[in-house]
Amino acid sequence: VKPEDVSCPVCAAPPGSLTIEMALQVPQLGTWSLAGAQLKTPARWAPHLSCSSCLAESWGSMDSDGHHATFPALVPKEPPS
Ligand SMILES: [Zn+2]
């Protein structure tokens, strides 16, 4: 199943609303560490699935074959407080 062929499981946006891209996954800012004048934080490239309609997102992981990505369920975007 291609992401462009399915509707969003969160907001039921029509097919085409879901996009997958490789994005740099970084932890929350609170976990950054200061070393001298430099900021250092762990980061890794990971497949990112997101809905352009409701902004729900999911971080996936590459399968060991390097050709498939597995995504957990989409997480609805927290409304701004
Ligand atoms: Zn959605």
PDB file of the backbone (N, CA, C, O) and the ligand in Angstrom, with CONECT records:
HET     ZN  A 101       1
ATOM      1  N   VAL A   1       0.856  -1.203   0.000  1.00  0.00           N
ATOM      2  CA  VAL A   1       0.000   0.000   0.000  1.00  0.00           C
ATOM      3  C   VAL A   1       0.879   1.236   0.000  1.00  0.00           C
ATOM      4  O   VAL A   1       1.777   1.364   0.832  1.00  0.00           O
ATOM      5  N   LYS A   2       0.627   2.134  -0.920  1.00  0.00           N
ATOM      6  CA  LYS A   2       1.386   3.376  -0.959  1.00  0.00           C
ATOM      7  C   LYS A   2       0.673   4.445  -0.128  1.00  0.00           C
ATOM      8  O   LYS A   2      -0.555   4.478  -0.066  1.00  0.00           O
ATOM      9  N   PRO A   3       1.457   5.315   0.505  1.00  0.00           N
ATOM     10  CA  PRO A   3       0.832   6.340   1.352  1.00  0.00           C
ATOM     11  C   PRO A   3      -0.091   7.252   0.561  1.00  0.00           C
ATOM     12  O   PRO A   3      -1.053   7.788   1.113  1.00  0.00           O
ATOM     13  N   GLU A   4       0.189   7.436  -0.728  1.00  0.00           N
ATOM     14  CA  GLU A   4      -0.653   8.334  -1.505  1.00  0.00           C
ATOM     15  C   GLU A   4      -1.991   7.701  -1.886  1.00  0.00           C
ATOM     16  O   GLU A   4      -2.858   8.361  -2.459  1.00  0.00           O
ATOM     17  N   ASP A   5      -2.150   6.415  -1.561  1.00  0.00           N
ATOM     18  CA  ASP A   5      -3.384   5.730  -1.918  1.00  0.00           C
ATOM     19  C   ASP A   5      -4.332   5.551  -0.747  1.00  0.00           C
ATOM     20  O   ASP A   5      -5.435   5.030  -0.911  1.00  0.00           O
ATOM     21  N   VAL A   6      -3.910   5.980   0.433  1.00  0.00           N
ATOM     22  CA  VAL A   6      -4.751   5.781   1.605  1.00  0.00           C
ATOM     23  C   VAL A   6      -5.127   7.126   2.210  1.00  0.00           C
ATOM     24  O   VAL A   6      -4.409   8.115   2.069  1.00  0.00           O
ATOM     25  N   SER A   7      -6.266   7.137   2.883  1.00  0.00           N
ATOM     26  CA  SER A   7      -6.682   8.358   3.552  1.00  0.00           C
ATOM     27  C   SER A   7      -6.096   8.394   4.957  1.00  0.00           C
ATOM     28  O   SER A   7      -5.680   7.368   5.494  1.00  0.00           O
ATOM     29  N   CYS A   8      -6.069   9.581   5.542  1.00  0.00           N
ATOM     30  CA  CYS A   8      -5.482   9.736   6.870  1.00  0.00           C
ATOM     31  C   CYS A   8      -6.317   8.994   7.906  1.00  0.00           C
ATOM     32  O   CYS A   8      -7.526   9.215   7.987  1.00  0.00           O
ATOM     33  N   PRO A   9      -5.694   8.108   8.709  1.00  0.00           N
ATOM     34  CA  PRO A   9      -6.449   7.374   9.727  1.00  0.00           C
ATOM     35  C   PRO A   9      -6.901   8.243  10.888  1.00  0.00           C
ATOM     36  O   PRO A   9      -7.741   7.827  11.686  1.00  0.00           O
ATOM     37  N   VAL A  10      -6.353   9.444  10.989  1.00  0.00           N
ATOM     38  CA  VAL A  10      -6.690  10.332  12.105  1.00  0.00           C
ATOM     39  C   VAL A  10      -7.834  11.266  11.739  1.00  0.00           C
ATOM     40  O   VAL A  10      -8.828  11.345  12.461  1.00  0.00           O
ATOM     41  N   CYS A  11      -7.697  11.980  10.611  1.00  0.00           N
ATOM     42  CA  CYS A  11      -8.705  12.979  10.262  1.00  0.00           C
ATOM     43  C   CYS A  11      -9.490  12.589   9.024  1.00  0.00           C
ATOM     44  O   CYS A  11     -10.362  13.337   8.582  1.00  0.00           O
ATOM     45  N   ALA A  12      -9.189  11.417   8.455  1.00  0.00           N
ATOM     46  CA  ALA A  12      -9.902  10.934   7.276  1.00  0.00           C
ATOM     47  C   ALA A  12      -9.726  11.846   6.073  1.00  0.00           C
ATOM     48  O   ALA A  12     -10.588  11.889   5.194  1.00  0.00           O
ATOM     49  N   ALA A  13      -8.621  12.570   6.026  1.00  0.00           N
ATOM     50  CA  ALA A  13      -8.319  13.370   4.851  1.00  0.00           C
ATOM     51  C   ALA A  13      -8.195  12.444   3.652  1.00  0.00           C
ATOM     52  O   ALA A  13      -7.759  11.302   3.798  1.00  0.00           O
ATOM     53  N   PRO A  14      -8.568  12.912   2.479  1.00  0.00           N
ATOM     54  CA  PRO A  14      -8.546  12.043   1.295  1.00  0.00           C
ATOM     55  C   PRO A  14      -7.136  11.609   0.936  1.00  0.00           C
ATOM     56  O   PRO A  14      -6.161  12.237   1.349  1.00  0.00           O
ATOM     57  N   PRO A  15      -7.029  10.523   0.158  1.00  0.00           N
ATOM     58  CA  PRO A  15      -5.708  10.069  -0.307  1.00  0.00           C
ATOM     59  C   PRO A  15      -4.928  11.214  -0.937  1.00  0.00           C
ATOM     60  O   PRO A  15      -5.488  12.058  -1.637  1.00  0.00           O
ATOM     61  N   GLY A  16      -3.640  11.224  -0.679  1.00  0.00           N
ATOM     62  CA  GLY A  16      -2.801  12.312  -1.176  1.00  0.00           C
ATOM     63  C   GLY A  16      -2.391  13.247  -0.068  1.00  0.00           C
ATOM     64  O   GLY A  16      -1.501  14.077  -0.251  1.00  0.00           O
ATOM     65  N   SER A  17      -3.033  13.122   1.094  1.00  0.00           N
ATOM     66  CA  SER A  17      -2.699  14.004   2.206  1.00  0.00           C
ATOM     67  C   SER A  17      -1.500  13.497   2.994  1.00  0.00           C
ATOM     68  O   SER A  17      -0.856  14.255   3.720  1.00  0.00           O
ATOM     69  N   LEU A  18      -1.208  12.215   2.846  1.00  0.00           N
ATOM     70  CA  LEU A  18      -0.093  11.647   3.599  1.00  0.00           C
ATOM     71  C   LEU A  18       1.187  11.718   2.777  1.00  0.00           C
ATOM     72  O   LEU A  18       1.193  11.396   1.588  1.00  0.00           O
ATOM     73  N   THR A  19       2.249  12.134   3.408  1.00  0.00           N
ATOM     74  CA  THR A  19       3.538  12.192   2.731  1.00  0.00           C
ATOM     75  C   THR A  19       4.596  11.519   3.594  1.00  0.00           C
ATOM     76  O   THR A  19       4.536  11.555   4.823  1.00  0.00           O
ATOM     77  N   ILE A  20       5.552  10.914   2.935  1.00  0.00           N
ATOM     78  CA  ILE A  20       6.676  10.292   3.628  1.00  0.00           C
ATOM     79  C   ILE A  20       7.956  10.936   3.131  1.00  0.00           C
ATOM     80  O   ILE A  20       8.173  11.096   1.930  1.00  0.00           O
ATOM     81  N   GLU A  21       8.788  11.296   4.076  1.00  0.00           N
ATOM     82  CA  GLU A  21      10.069  11.893   3.701  1.00  0.00           C
ATOM     83  C   GLU A  21      11.110  11.478   4.722  1.00  0.00           C
ATOM     84  O   GLU A  21      10.783  11.126   5.856  1.00  0.00           O
ATOM     85  N   MET A  22      12.359  11.524   4.311  1.00  0.00           N
ATOM     86  CA  MET A  22      13.427  11.324   5.269  1.00  0.00           C
ATOM     87  C   MET A  22      13.660  12.644   5.985  1.00  0.00           C
ATOM     88  O   MET A  22      13.860  13.677   5.347  1.00  0.00           O
ATOM     89  N   ALA A  23      13.634  12.606   7.301  1.00  0.00           N
ATOM     90  CA  ALA A  23      13.795  13.834   8.062  1.00  0.00           C
ATOM     91  C   ALA A  23      14.758  13.583   9.213  1.00  0.00           C
ATOM     92  O   ALA A  23      14.949  12.449   9.652  1.00  0.00           O
ATOM     93  N   LEU A  24      15.347  14.642   9.679  1.00  0.00           N
ATOM     94  CA  LEU A  24      16.284  14.535  10.782  1.00  0.00           C
ATOM     95  C   LEU A  24      15.512  14.506  12.095  1.00  0.00           C
ATOM     96  O   LEU A  24      14.843  15.470  12.469  1.00  0.00           O
ATOM     97  N   GLN A  25      15.623  13.371  12.783  1.00  0.00           N
ATOM     98  CA  GLN A  25      14.898  13.207  14.037  1.00  0.00           C
ATOM     99  C   GLN A  25      15.790  13.616  15.194  1.00  0.00           C
ATOM    100  O   GLN A  25      16.867  13.054  15.390  1.00  0.00           O
ATOM    101  N   VAL A  26      15.340  14.588  15.951  1.00  0.00           N
ATOM    102  CA  VAL A  26      16.129  15.052  17.091  1.00  0.00           C
ATOM    103  C   VAL A  26      15.251  15.016  18.340  1.00  0.00           C
ATOM    104  O   VAL A  26      14.034  15.188  18.260  1.00  0.00           O
ATOM    105  N   PRO A  27      15.869  14.796  19.475  1.00  0.00           N
ATOM    106  CA  PRO A  27      15.093  14.761  20.713  1.00  0.00           C
ATOM    107  C   PRO A  27      14.653  16.164  21.121  1.00  0.00           C
ATOM    108  O   PRO A  27      14.967  17.153  20.458  1.00  0.00           O
ATOM    109  N   GLN A  28      13.930  16.220  22.211  1.00  0.00           N
ATOM    110  CA  GLN A  28      13.481  17.508  22.718  1.00  0.00           C
ATOM    111  C   GLN A  28      14.670  18.391  23.070  1.00  0.00           C
ATOM    112  O   GLN A  28      15.759  17.905  23.374  1.00  0.00           O
ATOM    113  N   LEU A  29      14.435  19.712  23.021  1.00  0.00           N
ATOM    114  CA  LEU A  29      15.520  20.650  23.285  1.00  0.00           C
ATOM    115  C   LEU A  29      16.109  20.445  24.675  1.00  0.00           C
ATOM    116  O   LEU A  29      17.288  20.720  24.893  1.00  0.00           O
ATOM    117  N   GLY A  30      15.301  19.964  25.616  1.00  0.00           N
ATOM    118  CA  GLY A  30      15.768  19.812  26.979  1.00  0.00           C
ATOM    119  C   GLY A  30      16.888  18.804  27.121  1.00  0.00           C
ATOM    120  O   GLY A  30      17.577  18.784  28.140  1.00  0.00           O
ATOM    121  N   THR A  31      17.081  17.960  26.108  1.00  0.00           N
ATOM    122  CA  THR A  31      18.109  16.937  26.221  1.00  0.00           C
ATOM    123  C   THR A  31      19.420  17.371  25.575  1.00  0.00           C
ATOM    124  O   THR A  31      20.396  16.621  25.566  1.00  0.00           O
ATOM    125  N   TRP A  32      19.434  18.582  25.037  1.00  0.00           N
ATOM    126  CA  TRP A  32      20.678  19.085  24.457  1.00  0.00           C
ATOM    127  C   TRP A  32      21.710  19.257  25.553  1.00  0.00           C
ATOM    128  O   TRP A  32      21.374  19.574  26.694  1.00  0.00           O
ATOM    129  N   SER A  33      22.940  19.052  25.209  1.00  0.00           N
ATOM    130  CA  SER A  33      24.003  19.251  26.179  1.00  0.00           C
ATOM    131  C   SER A  33      24.949  20.331  25.685  1.00  0.00           C
ATOM    132  O   SER A  33      25.241  20.444  24.494  1.00  0.00           O
ATOM    133  N   LEU A  34      25.407  21.105  26.625  1.00  0.00           N
ATOM    134  CA  LEU A  34      26.333  22.174  26.289  1.00  0.00           C
ATOM    135  C   LEU A  34      27.761  21.698  26.507  1.00  0.00           C
ATOM    136  O   LEU A  34      28.109  21.230  27.591  1.00  0.00           O
ATOM    137  N   ALA A  35      28.564  21.817  25.498  1.00  0.00           N
ATOM    138  CA  ALA A  35      29.981  21.489  25.620  1.00  0.00           C
ATOM    139  C   ALA A  35      30.768  22.700  25.136  1.00  0.00           C
ATOM    140  O   ALA A  35      30.939  22.904  23.934  1.00  0.00           O
ATOM    141  N   GLY A  36      31.238  23.489  26.075  1.00  0.00           N
ATOM    142  CA  GLY A  36      31.901  24.713  25.682  1.00  0.00           C
ATOM    143  C   GLY A  36      30.915  25.626  24.992  1.00  0.00           C
ATOM    144  O   GLY A  36      29.855  25.918  25.546  1.00  0.00           O
ATOM    145  N   ALA A  37      31.236  26.079  23.805  1.00  0.00           N
ATOM    146  CA  ALA A  37      30.359  26.989  23.077  1.00  0.00           C
ATOM    147  C   ALA A  37      29.503  26.252  22.062  1.00  0.00           C
ATOM    148  O   ALA A  37      28.776  26.864  21.279  1.00  0.00           O
ATOM    149  N   GLN A  38      29.600  24.934  22.087  1.00  0.00           N
ATOM    150  CA  GLN A  38      28.897  24.180  21.062  1.00  0.00           C
ATOM    151  C   GLN A  38      27.705  23.420  21.626  1.00  0.00           C
ATOM    152  O   GLN A  38      27.739  22.901  22.742  1.00  0.00           O
ATOM    153  N   LEU A  39      26.657  23.372  20.823  1.00  0.00           N
ATOM    154  CA  LEU A  39      25.512  22.557  21.170  1.00  0.00           C
ATOM    155  C   LEU A  39      25.673  21.197  20.518  1.00  0.00           C
ATOM    156  O   LEU A  39      26.041  21.089  19.348  1.00  0.00           O
ATOM    157  N   LYS A  40      25.396  20.181  21.281  1.00  0.00           N
ATOM    158  CA  LYS A  40      25.512  18.837  20.729  1.00  0.00           C
ATOM    159  C   LYS A  40      24.276  18.046  21.100  1.00  0.00           C
ATOM    160  O   LYS A  40      23.845  18.046  22.253  1.00  0.00           O
ATOM    161  N   THR A  41      23.717  17.383  20.126  1.00  0.00           N
ATOM    162  CA  THR A  41      22.516  16.604  20.392  1.00  0.00           C
ATOM    163  C   THR A  41      22.517  15.381  19.490  1.00  0.00           C
ATOM    164  O   THR A  41      22.972  15.451  18.349  1.00  0.00           O
ATOM    165  N   PRO A  42      22.018  14.281  19.986  1.00  0.00           N
ATOM    166  CA  PRO A  42      21.898  13.121  19.109  1.00  0.00           C
ATOM    167  C   PRO A  42      20.859  13.388  18.037  1.00  0.00           C
ATOM    168  O   PRO A  42      19.850  14.041  18.300  1.00  0.00           O
ATOM    169  N   ALA A  43      21.091  12.898  16.852  1.00  0.00           N
ATOM    170  CA  ALA A  43      20.150  13.073  15.748  1.00  0.00           C
ATOM    171  C   ALA A  43      20.356  11.943  14.759  1.00  0.00           C
ATOM    172  O   ALA A  43      21.458  11.413  14.615  1.00  0.00           O
ATOM    173  N   ARG A  44      19.292  11.587  14.090  1.00  0.00           N
ATOM    174  CA  ARG A  44      19.431  10.544  13.086  1.00  0.00           C
ATOM    175  C   ARG A  44      18.386  10.758  12.003  1.00  0.00           C
ATOM    176  O   ARG A  44      17.307  11.295  12.254  1.00  0.00           O
ATOM    177  N   TRP A  45      18.723  10.335  10.814  1.00  0.00           N
ATOM    178  CA  TRP A  45      17.767  10.390   9.720  1.00  0.00           C
ATOM    179  C   TRP A  45      16.795   9.234   9.862  1.00  0.00           C
ATOM    180  O   TRP A  45      17.201   8.086  10.048  1.00  0.00           O
ATOM    181  N   ALA A  46      15.517   9.542   9.773  1.00  0.00           N
ATOM    182  CA  ALA A  46      14.504   8.506   9.894  1.00  0.00           C
ATOM    183  C   ALA A  46      13.344   8.835   8.967  1.00  0.00           C
ATOM    184  O   ALA A  46      13.081  10.006   8.694  1.00  0.00           O
ATOM    185  N   PRO A  47      12.647   7.810   8.481  1.00  0.00           N
ATOM    186  CA  PRO A  47      11.466   8.074   7.664  1.00  0.00           C
ATOM    187  C   PRO A  47      10.363   8.716   8.496  1.00  0.00           C
ATOM    188  O   PRO A  47      10.062   8.266   9.602  1.00  0.00           O
ATOM    189  N   HIS A  48       9.772   9.761   7.956  1.00  0.00           N
ATOM    190  CA  HIS A  48       8.762  10.524   8.674  1.00  0.00           C
ATOM    191  C   HIS A  48       7.479  10.532   7.862  1.00  0.00           C
ATOM    192  O   HIS A  48       7.463  10.964   6.709  1.00  0.00           O
ATOM    193  N   LEU A  49       6.414  10.054   8.468  1.00  0.00           N
ATOM    194  CA  LEU A  49       5.103  10.031   7.816  1.00  0.00           C
ATOM    195  C   LEU A  49       4.242  11.117   8.438  1.00  0.00           C
ATOM    196  O   LEU A  49       4.101  11.180   9.659  1.00  0.00           O
ATOM    197  N   SER A  50       3.669  11.967   7.605  1.00  0.00           N
ATOM    198  CA  SER A  50       2.858  13.038   8.168  1.00  0.00           C
ATOM    199  C   SER A  50       1.649  13.327   7.287  1.00  0.00           C
ATOM    200  O   SER A  50       1.647  13.044   6.089  1.00  0.00           O
ATOM    201  N   CYS A  51       0.629  13.896   7.907  1.00  0.00           N
ATOM    202  CA  CYS A  51      -0.598  14.280   7.211  1.00  0.00           C
ATOM    203  C   CYS A  51      -0.596  15.788   7.036  1.00  0.00           C
ATOM    204  O   CYS A  51      -0.440  16.535   8.002  1.00  0.00           O
ATOM    205  N   SER A  52      -0.769  16.230   5.795  1.00  0.00           N
ATOM    206  CA  SER A  52      -0.738  17.664   5.536  1.00  0.00           C
ATOM    207  C   SER A  52      -2.013  18.358   5.996  1.00  0.00           C
ATOM    208  O   SER A  52      -2.082  19.586   6.037  1.00  0.00           O
ATOM    209  N   SER A  53      -3.016  17.567   6.338  1.00  0.00           N
ATOM    210  CA  SER A  53      -4.293  18.159   6.733  1.00  0.00           C
ATOM    211  C   SER A  53      -4.365  18.407   8.244  1.00  0.00           C
ATOM    212  O   SER A  53      -4.642  19.524   8.681  1.00  0.00           O
ATOM    213  N   CYS A  54      -4.115  17.354   9.042  1.00  0.00           N
ATOM    214  CA  CYS A  54      -4.257  17.498  10.493  1.00  0.00           C
ATOM    215  C   CYS A  54      -2.900  17.500  11.188  1.00  0.00           C
ATOM    216  O   CYS A  54      -2.835  17.645  12.408  1.00  0.00           O
ATOM    217  N   LEU A  55      -1.811  17.340  10.424  1.00  0.00           N
ATOM    218  CA  LEU A  55      -0.447  17.396  10.953  1.00  0.00           C
ATOM    219  C   LEU A  55      -0.113  16.225  11.863  1.00  0.00           C
ATOM    220  O   LEU A  55       0.884  16.267  12.584  1.00  0.00           O
ATOM    221  N   ALA A  56      -0.936  15.176  11.841  1.00  0.00           N
ATOM    222  CA  ALA A  56      -0.562  13.973  12.570  1.00  0.00           C
ATOM    223  C   ALA A  56       0.735  13.444  11.965  1.00  0.00           C
ATOM    224  O   ALA A  56       0.994  13.613  10.774  1.00  0.00           O
ATOM    225  N   GLU A  57       1.539  12.807  12.800  1.00  0.00           N
ATOM    226  CA  GLU A  57       2.825  12.342  12.295  1.00  0.00           C
ATOM    227  C   GLU A  57       3.229  11.037  12.935  1.00  0.00           C
ATOM    228  O   GLU A  57       2.688  10.640  13.967  1.00  0.00           O
ATOM    229  N   SER A  58       4.187  10.374  12.314  1.00  0.00           N
ATOM    230  CA  SER A  58       4.712   9.129  12.845  1.00  0.00           C
ATOM    231  C   SER A  58       6.149   8.980  12.374  1.00  0.00           C
ATOM    232  O   SER A  58       6.461   9.195  11.203  1.00  0.00           O
ATOM    233  N   TRP A  59       7.016   8.609  13.306  1.00  0.00           N
ATOM    234  CA  TRP A  59       8.411   8.332  12.951  1.00  0.00           C
ATOM    235  C   TRP A  59       8.560   6.846  12.738  1.00  0.00           C
ATOM    236  O   TRP A  59       8.191   6.049  13.600  1.00  0.00           O
ATOM    237  N   GLY A  60       9.093   6.472  11.609  1.00  0.00           N
ATOM    238  CA  GLY A  60       9.257   5.067  11.301  1.00  0.00           C
ATOM    239  C   GLY A  60      10.696   4.629  11.454  1.00  0.00           C
ATOM    240  O   GLY A  60      11.568   5.401  11.855  1.00  0.00           O
ATOM    241  N   SER A  61      10.921   3.377  11.127  1.00  0.00           N
ATOM    242  CA  SER A  61      12.281   2.843  11.138  1.00  0.00           C
ATOM    243  C   SER A  61      12.479   2.013   9.886  1.00  0.00           C
ATOM    244  O   SER A  61      11.550   1.388   9.375  1.00  0.00           O
ATOM    245  N   MET A  62      13.703   2.021   9.409  1.00  0.00           N
ATOM    246  CA  MET A  62      14.005   1.253   8.211  1.00  0.00           C
ATOM    247  C   MET A  62      14.118  -0.222   8.555  1.00  0.00           C
ATOM    248  O   MET A  62      14.706  -0.587   9.573  1.00  0.00           O
ATOM    249  N   ASP A  63      13.559  -1.063   7.708  1.00  0.00           N
ATOM    250  CA  ASP A  63      13.731  -2.497   7.883  1.00  0.00           C
ATOM    251  C   ASP A  63      15.177  -2.865   7.575  1.00  0.00           C
ATOM    252  O   ASP A  63      15.916  -2.105   6.950  1.00  0.00           O
ATOM    253  N   SER A  64      15.556  -4.060   8.036  1.00  0.00           N
ATOM    254  CA  SER A  64      16.947  -4.468   7.868  1.00  0.00           C
ATOM    255  C   SER A  64      17.318  -4.646   6.401  1.00  0.00           C
ATOM    256  O   SER A  64      18.501  -4.647   6.060  1.00  0.00           O
ATOM    257  N   ASP A  65      16.321  -4.797   5.528  1.00  0.00           N
ATOM    258  CA  ASP A  65      16.644  -4.947   4.110  1.00  0.00           C
ATOM    259  C   ASP A  65      16.976  -3.613   3.454  1.00  0.00           C
ATOM    260  O   ASP A  65      17.466  -3.564   2.326  1.00  0.00           O
ATOM    261  N   GLY A  66      16.698  -2.519   4.189  1.00  0.00           N
ATOM    262  CA  GLY A  66      17.041  -1.210   3.670  1.00  0.00           C
ATOM    263  C   GLY A  66      16.103  -0.684   2.603  1.00  0.00           C
ATOM    264  O   GLY A  66      16.352   0.372   2.022  1.00  0.00           O
ATOM    265  N   HIS A  67      15.032  -1.404   2.341  1.00  0.00           N
ATOM    266  CA  HIS A  67      14.140  -0.994   1.259  1.00  0.00           C
ATOM    267  C   HIS A  67      12.706  -0.752   1.738  1.00  0.00           C
ATOM    268  O   HIS A  67      11.853  -0.328   0.960  1.00  0.00           O
ATOM    269  N   HIS A  68      12.448  -1.019   3.003  1.00  0.00           N
ATOM    270  CA  HIS A  68      11.105  -0.810   3.509  1.00  0.00           C
ATOM    271  C   HIS A  68      11.168  -0.067   4.833  1.00  0.00           C
ATOM    272  O   HIS A  68      12.121  -0.213   5.599  1.00  0.00           O
ATOM    273  N   ALA A  69      10.147   0.726   5.090  1.00  0.00           N
ATOM    274  CA  ALA A  69      10.052   1.432   6.355  1.00  0.00           C
ATOM    275  C   ALA A  69       8.780   1.002   7.071  1.00  0.00           C
ATOM    276  O   ALA A  69       7.736   0.801   6.451  1.00  0.00           O
ATOM    277  N   THR A  70       8.888   0.865   8.375  1.00  0.00           N
ATOM    278  CA  THR A  70       7.740   0.476   9.179  1.00  0.00           C
ATOM    279  C   THR A  70       7.348   1.652  10.060  1.00  0.00           C
ATOM    280  O   THR A  70       8.193   2.270  10.708  1.00  0.00           O
ATOM    281  N   PHE A  71       6.044   1.955  10.074  1.00  0.00           N
ATOM    282  CA  PHE A  71       5.571   3.090  10.865  1.00  0.00           C
ATOM    283  C   PHE A  71       4.599   2.631  11.931  1.00  0.00           C
ATOM    284  O   PHE A  71       3.708   1.831  11.646  1.00  0.00           O
ATOM    285  N   PRO A  72       4.749   3.121  13.154  1.00  0.00           N
ATOM    286  CA  PRO A  72       3.711   2.908  14.159  1.00  0.00           C
ATOM    287  C   PRO A  72       2.505   3.795  13.820  1.00  0.00           C
ATOM    288  O   PRO A  72       2.552   4.576  12.869  1.00  0.00           O
ATOM    289  N   ALA A  73       1.453   3.672  14.585  1.00  0.00           N
ATOM    290  CA  ALA A  73       0.240   4.445  14.300  1.00  0.00           C
ATOM    291  C   ALA A  73       0.531   5.940  14.328  1.00  0.00           C
ATOM    292  O   ALA A  73       1.360   6.415  15.105  1.00  0.00           O
ATOM    293  N   LEU A  74      -0.163   6.662  13.470  1.00  0.00           N
ATOM    294  CA  LEU A  74      -0.004   8.116  13.441  1.00  0.00           C
ATOM    295  C   LEU A  74      -0.413   8.710  14.779  1.00  0.00           C
ATOM    296  O   LEU A  74      -1.389   8.280  15.394  1.00  0.00           O
ATOM    297  N   VAL A  75       0.345   9.702  15.217  1.00  0.00           N
ATOM    298  CA  VAL A  75       0.046  10.387  16.468  1.00  0.00           C
ATOM    299  C   VAL A  75      -0.566  11.739  16.146  1.00  0.00           C
ATOM    300  O   VAL A  75       0.065  12.562  15.483  1.00  0.00           O
ATOM    301  N   PRO A  76      -1.800  11.982  16.611  1.00  0.00           N
ATOM    302  CA  PRO A  76      -2.424  13.277  16.340  1.00  0.00           C
ATOM    303  C   PRO A  76      -1.605  14.422  16.917  1.00  0.00           C
ATOM    304  O   PRO A  76      -1.013  14.300  17.989  1.00  0.00           O
ATOM    305  N   LYS A  77      -1.579  15.531  16.195  1.00  0.00           N
ATOM    306  CA  LYS A  77      -0.833  16.694  16.647  1.00  0.00           C
ATOM    307  C   LYS A  77      -1.505  17.289  17.876  1.00  0.00           C
ATOM    308  O   LYS A  77      -2.721  17.479  17.916  1.00  0.00           O
ATOM    309  N   GLU A  78      -0.672  17.581  18.885  1.00  0.00           N
ATOM    310  CA  GLU A  78      -1.220  18.231  20.073  1.00  0.00           C
ATOM    311  C   GLU A  78      -1.639  19.654  19.721  1.00  0.00           C
ATOM    312  O   GLU A  78      -0.866  20.389  19.108  1.00  0.00           O
ATOM    313  N   PRO A  79      -2.840  20.048  20.097  1.00  0.00           N
ATOM    314  CA  PRO A  79      -3.234  21.443  19.821  1.00  0.00           C
ATOM    315  C   PRO A  79      -2.362  22.401  20.613  1.00  0.00           C
ATOM    316  O   PRO A  79      -2.016  22.107  21.757  1.00  0.00           O
ATOM    317  N   PRO A  80      -2.001  23.525  20.041  1.00  0.00           N
ATOM    318  CA  PRO A  80      -1.156  24.484  20.769  1.00  0.00           C
ATOM    319  C   PRO A  80      -1.863  24.974  22.022  1.00  0.00           C
ATOM    320  O   PRO A  80      -3.057  25.270  21.999  1.00  0.00           O
ATOM    321  N   SER A  81      -1.119  25.057  23.107  1.00  0.00           N
ATOM    322  CA  SER A  81      -1.732  25.478  24.377  1.00  0.00           C
ATOM    323  C   SER A  81      -1.349  26.901  24.715  1.00  0.00           C
ATOM    324  O   SER A  81      -1.771  27.426  25.745  1.00  0.00           O
TER     325      SER A  81
HETATM  326 ZN    ZN A 101      -4.870  13.789   8.953  1.00  0.00          ZN2+
END
